[in-house]
Amino acid sequence: VLVSGFLLIGIGGYLAYRKINELLRNIGRIPKLRD
């Protein structure tokens, strides 16, 4: 149970990390909304 729970947390964290990186890249491409 502990191992499976650790794997779920690891996979979830990895997916969240990739999604955050993707969002940051998209924000970097978008021109600044405010000066």
CHARMM internal coordinates of N, CA and C (Angstrom, degrees):
IC EDIT
DIST 1 N 1 CA 1.4723
DIST 1 CA 1 C 1.5212
ANGL 1 N 1 CA 1 C 109.40
DIST 1 C 2 N 1.3278
ANGL 1 CA 1 C 2 N 116.07
DIHE 1 N 1 CA 1 C 2 N -44.51
DIST 2 N 2 CA 1.4631
ANGL 1 C 2 N 2 CA 118.96
DIHE 1 CA 1 C 2 N 2 CA -179.30
DIST 2 CA 2 C 1.5200
ANGL 2 N 2 CA 2 C 110.83
DIHE 1 C 2 N 2 CA 2 C -63.92
DIST 2 C 3 N 1.3447
ANGL 2 CA 2 C 3 N 115.77
DIHE 2 N 2 CA 2 C 3 N -41.31
DIST 3 N 3 CA 1.4678
ANGL 2 C 3 N 3 CA 119.34
DIHE 2 CA 2 C 3 N 3 CA -178.62
DIST 3 CA 3 C 1.5258
ANGL 3 N 3 CA 3 C 110.40
DIHE 2 C 3 N 3 CA 3 C -65.58
DIST 3 C 4 N 1.3324
ANGL 3 CA 3 C 4 N 117.04
DIHE 3 N 3 CA 3 C 4 N -45.80
DIST 4 N 4 CA 1.4716
ANGL 3 C 4 N 4 CA 119.81
DIHE 3 CA 3 C 4 N 4 CA -178.97
DIST 4 CA 4 C 1.5316
ANGL 4 N 4 CA 4 C 110.12
DIHE 3 C 4 N 4 CA 4 C -64.33
DIST 4 C 5 N 1.3152
ANGL 4 CA 4 C 5 N 116.90
DIHE 4 N 4 CA 4 C 5 N -39.27
DIST 5 N 5 CA 1.4660
ANGL 4 C 5 N 5 CA 120.08
DIHE 4 CA 4 C 5 N 5 CA 178.56
DIST 5 CA 5 C 1.5160
ANGL 5 N 5 CA 5 C 110.55
DIHE 4 C 5 N 5 CA 5 C -64.04
DIST 5 C 6 N 1.3347
ANGL 5 CA 5 C 6 N 116.30
DIHE 5 N 5 CA 5 C 6 N -40.33
DIST 6 N 6 CA 1.4681
ANGL 5 C 6 N 6 CA 120.50
DIHE 5 CA 5 C 6 N 6 CA 179.05
DIST 6 CA 6 C 1.5188
ANGL 6 N 6 CA 6 C 110.09
DIHE 5 C 6 N 6 CA 6 C -63.69
DIST 6 C 7 N 1.3406
ANGL 6 CA 6 C 7 N 116.15
DIHE 6 N 6 CA 6 C 7 N -41.04
DIST 7 N 7 CA 1.4744
ANGL 6 C 7 N 7 CA 119.93
DIHE 6 CA 6 C 7 N 7 CA 179.68
DIST 7 CA 7 C 1.5263
ANGL 7 N 7 CA 7 C 110.37
DIHE 6 C 7 N 7 CA 7 C -64.65
DIST 7 C 8 N 1.3351
ANGL 7 CA 7 C 8 N 117.26
DIHE 7 N 7 CA 7 C 8 N -41.54
DIST 8 N 8 CA 1.4677
ANGL 7 C 8 N 8 CA 120.18
DIHE 7 CA 7 C 8 N 8 CA 179.58
DIST 8 CA 8 C 1.5233
ANGL 8 N 8 CA 8 C 110.34
DIHE 7 C 8 N 8 CA 8 C -62.14
DIST 8 C 9 N 1.3302
ANGL 8 CA 8 C 9 N 116.57
DIHE 8 N 8 CA 8 C 9 N -43.43
DIST 9 N 9 CA 1.4649
ANGL 8 C 9 N 9 CA 120.24
DIHE 8 CA 8 C 9 N 9 CA 179.67
DIST 9 CA 9 C 1.5275
ANGL 9 N 9 CA 9 C 109.88
DIHE 8 C 9 N 9 CA 9 C -64.92
DIST 9 C 10 N 1.3360
ANGL 9 CA 9 C 10 N 116.27
DIHE 9 N 9 CA 9 C 10 N -40.26
DIST 10 N 10 CA 1.4656
ANGL 9 C 10 N 10 CA 120.27
DIHE 9 CA 9 C 10 N 10 CA -179.55
DIST 10 CA 10 C 1.5185
ANGL 10 N 10 CA 10 C 111.05
DIHE 9 C 10 N 10 CA 10 C -64.35
DIST 10 C 11 N 1.3324
ANGL 10 CA 10 C 11 N 116.39
DIHE 10 N 10 CA 10 C 11 N -45.70
DIST 11 N 11 CA 1.4708
ANGL 10 C 11 N 11 CA 120.09
DIHE 10 CA 10 C 11 N 11 CA -179.79
DIST 11 CA 11 C 1.5301
ANGL 11 N 11 CA 11 C 109.98
DIHE 10 C 11 N 11 CA 11 C -65.55
DIST 11 C 12 N 1.3174
ANGL 11 CA 11 C 12 N 116.96
DIHE 11 N 11 CA 11 C 12 N -43.97
DIST 12 N 12 CA 1.4667
ANGL 11 C 12 N 12 CA 120.27
DIHE 11 CA 11 C 12 N 12 CA 179.78
DIST 12 CA 12 C 1.5210
ANGL 12 N 12 CA 12 C 110.94
DIHE 11 C 12 N 12 CA 12 C -61.78
DIST 12 C 13 N 1.3319
ANGL 12 CA 12 C 13 N 116.56
DIHE 12 N 12 CA 12 C 13 N -42.59
DIST 13 N 13 CA 1.4618
ANGL 12 C 13 N 13 CA 120.30
DIHE 12 CA 12 C 13 N 13 CA 178.99
DIST 13 CA 13 C 1.5200
ANGL 13 N 13 CA 13 C 111.10
DIHE 12 C 13 N 13 CA 13 C -64.65
DIST 13 C 14 N 1.3335
ANGL 13 CA 13 C 14 N 116.46
DIHE 13 N 13 CA 13 C 14 N -38.83
DIST 14 N 14 CA 1.4643
ANGL 13 C 14 N 14 CA 120.66
DIHE 13 CA 13 C 14 N 14 CA -179.82
DIST 14 CA 14 C 1.5256
ANGL 14 N 14 CA 14 C 110.46
DIHE 13 C 14 N 14 CA 14 C -65.04
DIST 14 C 15 N 1.3351
ANGL 14 CA 14 C 15 N 116.39
DIHE 14 N 14 CA 14 C 15 N -44.94
DIST 15 N 15 CA 1.4714
ANGL 14 C 15 N 15 CA 120.00
DIHE 14 CA 14 C 15 N 15 CA 179.31
DIST 15 CA 15 C 1.5276
ANGL 15 N 15 CA 15 C 110.23
DIHE 14 C 15 N 15 CA 15 C -64.59
DIST 15 C 16 N 1.3257
ANGL 15 CA 15 C 16 N 116.73
DIHE 15 N 15 CA 15 C 16 N -41.43
DIST 16 N 16 CA 1.4623
ANGL 15 C 16 N 16 CA 120.17
DIHE 15 CA 15 C 16 N 16 CA 179.22
DIST 16 CA 16 C 1.5249
ANGL 16 N 16 CA 16 C 110.00
DIHE 15 C 16 N 16 CA 16 C -63.80
DIST 16 C 17 N 1.3448
ANGL 16 CA 16 C 17 N 116.30
DIHE 16 N 16 CA 16 C 17 N -39.58
DIST 17 N 17 CA 1.4680
ANGL 16 C 17 N 17 CA 120.73
DIHE 16 CA 16 C 17 N 17 CA 179.57
DIST 17 CA 17 C 1.5211
ANGL 17 N 17 CA 17 C 110.44
DIHE 16 C 17 N 17 CA 17 C -61.64
DIST 17 C 18 N 1.3431
ANGL 17 CA 17 C 18 N 116.29
DIHE 17 N 17 CA 17 C 18 N -44.35
DIST 18 N 18 CA 1.4698
ANGL 17 C 18 N 18 CA 120.16
DIHE 17 CA 17 C 18 N 18 CA 179.61
DIST 18 CA 18 C 1.5229
ANGL 18 N 18 CA 18 C 110.71
DIHE 17 C 18 N 18 CA 18 C -65.30
DIST 18 C 19 N 1.3300
ANGL 18 CA 18 C 19 N 117.08
DIHE 18 N 18 CA 18 C 19 N -41.35
DIST 19 N 19 CA 1.4714
ANGL 18 C 19 N 19 CA 120.48
DIHE 18 CA 18 C 19 N 19 CA -179.35
DIST 19 CA 19 C 1.5222
ANGL 19 N 19 CA 19 C 110.71
DIHE 18 C 19 N 19 CA 19 C -64.43
DIST 19 C 20 N 1.3392
ANGL 19 CA 19 C 20 N 116.67
DIHE 19 N 19 CA 19 C 20 N -40.93
DIST 20 N 20 CA 1.4661
ANGL 19 C 20 N 20 CA 120.40
DIHE 19 CA 19 C 20 N 20 CA 179.04
DIST 20 CA 20 C 1.5209
ANGL 20 N 20 CA 20 C 109.90
DIHE 19 C 20 N 20 CA 20 C -63.86
DIST 20 C 21 N 1.3400
ANGL 20 CA 20 C 21 N 117.18
DIHE 20 N 20 CA 20 C 21 N -43.03
DIST 21 N 21 CA 1.4660
ANGL 20 C 21 N 21 CA 120.05
DIHE 20 CA 20 C 21 N 21 CA 178.97
DIST 21 CA 21 C 1.5206
ANGL 21 N 21 CA 21 C 110.07
DIHE 20 C 21 N 21 CA 21 C -61.09
DIST 21 C 22 N 1.3307
ANGL 21 CA 21 C 22 N 116.97
DIHE 21 N 21 CA 21 C 22 N -41.15
DIST 22 N 22 CA 1.4711
ANGL 21 C 22 N 22 CA 120.72
DIHE 21 CA 21 C 22 N 22 CA 179.87
DIST 22 CA 22 C 1.5242
ANGL 22 N 22 CA 22 C 110.21
DIHE 21 C 22 N 22 CA 22 C -63.38
DIST 22 C 23 N 1.3324
ANGL 22 CA 22 C 23 N 116.57
DIHE 22 N 22 CA 22 C 23 N -43.23
DIST 23 N 23 CA 1.4661
ANGL 22 C 23 N 23 CA 120.22
DIHE 22 CA 22 C 23 N 23 CA 179.81
DIST 23 CA 23 C 1.5237
ANGL 23 N 23 CA 23 C 110.30
DIHE 22 C 23 N 23 CA 23 C -64.19
DIST 23 C 24 N 1.3389
ANGL 23 CA 23 C 24 N 117.15
DIHE 23 N 23 CA 23 C 24 N -41.20
DIST 24 N 24 CA 1.4616
ANGL 23 C 24 N 24 CA 120.05
DIHE 23 CA 23 C 24 N 24 CA 179.76
DIST 24 CA 24 C 1.5187
ANGL 24 N 24 CA 24 C 110.37
DIHE 23 C 24 N 24 CA 24 C -63.55
DIST 24 C 25 N 1.3323
ANGL 24 CA 24 C 25 N 117.41
DIHE 24 N 24 CA 24 C 25 N -38.95
DIST 25 N 25 CA 1.4718
ANGL 24 C 25 N 25 CA 120.05
DIHE 24 CA 24 C 25 N 25 CA 178.92
DIST 25 CA 25 C 1.5193
ANGL 25 N 25 CA 25 C 109.99
DIHE 24 C 25 N 25 CA 25 C -64.91
DIST 25 C 26 N 1.3412
ANGL 25 CA 25 C 26 N 116.62
DIHE 25 N 25 CA 25 C 26 N -42.24
DIST 26 N 26 CA 1.4685
ANGL 25 C 26 N 26 CA 120.15
DIHE 25 CA 25 C 26 N 26 CA 179.73
DIST 26 CA 26 C 1.5278
ANGL 26 N 26 CA 26 C 110.39
DIHE 25 C 26 N 26 CA 26 C -63.54
DIST 26 C 27 N 1.3261
ANGL 26 CA 26 C 27 N 116.88
DIHE 26 N 26 CA 26 C 27 N -40.31
DIST 27 N 27 CA 1.4670
ANGL 26 C 27 N 27 CA 120.80
DIHE 26 CA 26 C 27 N 27 CA 179.07
DIST 27 CA 27 C 1.5273
ANGL 27 N 27 CA 27 C 109.36
DIHE 26 C 27 N 27 CA 27 C -64.52
DIST 27 C 28 N 1.3287
ANGL 27 CA 27 C 28 N 116.45
DIHE 27 N 27 CA 27 C 28 N -37.53
DIST 28 N 28 CA 1.4675
ANGL 27 C 28 N 28 CA 120.39
DIHE 27 CA 27 C 28 N 28 CA 179.97
DIST 28 CA 28 C 1.5198
ANGL 28 N 28 CA 28 C 111.37
DIHE 27 C 28 N 28 CA 28 C -65.54
DIST 28 C 29 N 1.3411
ANGL 28 CA 28 C 29 N 116.69
DIHE 28 N 28 CA 28 C 29 N -32.12
DIST 29 N 29 CA 1.4730
ANGL 28 C 29 N 29 CA 119.83
DIHE 28 CA 28 C 29 N 29 CA -179.30
DIST 29 CA 29 C 1.5181
ANGL 29 N 29 CA 29 C 111.29
DIHE 28 C 29 N 29 CA 29 C -76.74
DIST 29 C 30 N 1.3320
ANGL 29 CA 29 C 30 N 116.37
DIHE 29 N 29 CA 29 C 30 N -31.31
DIST 30 N 30 CA 1.4667
ANGL 29 C 30 N 30 CA 119.63
DIHE 29 CA 29 C 30 N 30 CA -177.43
DIST 30 CA 30 C 1.5339
ANGL 30 N 30 CA 30 C 109.52
DIHE 29 C 30 N 30 CA 30 C -71.49
DIST 30 C 31 N 1.3396
ANGL 30 CA 30 C 31 N 117.38
DIHE 30 N 30 CA 30 C 31 N 132.12
DIST 31 N 31 CA 1.4779
ANGL 30 C 31 N 31 CA 120.04
DIHE 30 CA 30 C 31 N 31 CA 176.82
DIST 31 CA 31 C 1.5248
ANGL 31 N 31 CA 31 C 110.29
DIHE 30 C 31 N 31 CA 31 C -57.93
DIST 31 C 32 N 1.3118
ANGL 31 CA 31 C 32 N 116.82
DIHE 31 N 31 CA 31 C 32 N 151.55
DIST 32 N 32 CA 1.4661
ANGL 31 C 32 N 32 CA 120.27
DIHE 31 CA 31 C 32 N 32 CA -178.44
DIST 32 CA 32 C 1.5275
ANGL 32 N 32 CA 32 C 110.15
DIHE 31 C 32 N 32 CA 32 C -60.96
DIST 32 C 33 N 1.3208
ANGL 32 CA 32 C 33 N 116.08
DIHE 32 N 32 CA 32 C 33 N 129.87
DIST 33 N 33 CA 1.4618
ANGL 32 C 33 N 33 CA 120.32
DIHE 32 CA 32 C 33 N 33 CA -179.79
DIST 33 CA 33 C 1.5270
ANGL 33 N 33 CA 33 C 110.42
DIHE 32 C 33 N 33 CA 33 C -76.14
DIST 33 C 34 N 1.3300
ANGL 33 CA 33 C 34 N 116.64
DIHE 33 N 33 CA 33 C 34 N -27.60
DIST 34 N 34 CA 1.4641
ANGL 33 C 34 N 34 CA 120.38
DIHE 33 CA 33 C 34 N 34 CA -179.08
DIST 34 CA 34 C 1.5204
ANGL 34 N 34 CA 34 C 109.33
DIHE 33 C 34 N 34 CA 34 C -130.67
DIST 34 C 35 N 1.3135
ANGL 34 CA 34 C 35 N 116.28
DIHE 34 N 34 CA 34 C 35 N 146.70
DIST 35 N 35 CA 1.4722
ANGL 34 C 35 N 35 CA 120.17
DIHE 34 CA 34 C 35 N 35 CA -179.65
DIST 35 CA 35 C 1.5202
ANGL 35 N 35 CA 35 C 110.24
DIHE 34 C 35 N 35 CA 35 C -101.34
END
COOR INIT
IC SEED 1 N 1 CA 1 C
IC BUILD
